[in-house]
Amino acid sequence: MTLVYPLSWRIIRHEMRDNNDTWIFERGDFFANLTRFPIPFDLKKVDIEKLFGTTKADVVTELFRVGEGKLGYYVADLLDKRYYYCGTSENDLKAKFVELGIG
């Protein structure tokens, strides 16, 4: 599935791997910079959370609060510090982006 969304938004999956609780921060492909933030050419090496004044640990804390620790997909708007639980499938993720007017 292909989704187009702003750099300030992150897709995070919460899943169990080998009986370990794991939060996976997805890395999308760079399309265009429509923010006021200067973006280095190689986004794969950039701490995106730091660009927006937060950390992965802070994001996970907020995601846990909104989703009550449920497994599945989450999205984080790092610019406006808003966090959402989407559901367990990629279709749930896509539906949440549509609901939020993104993509």
Secondary structure, DSSP 8 states (H G I E B T S, - for coil): ------TTEEEEEEEEETTEEEEEE---------SSS---S-GGGS-HHHHTT--HHHHHHHHHHHHTT-SEEEEEETTTTEEEEEESSHHHHHHHHHHTT--
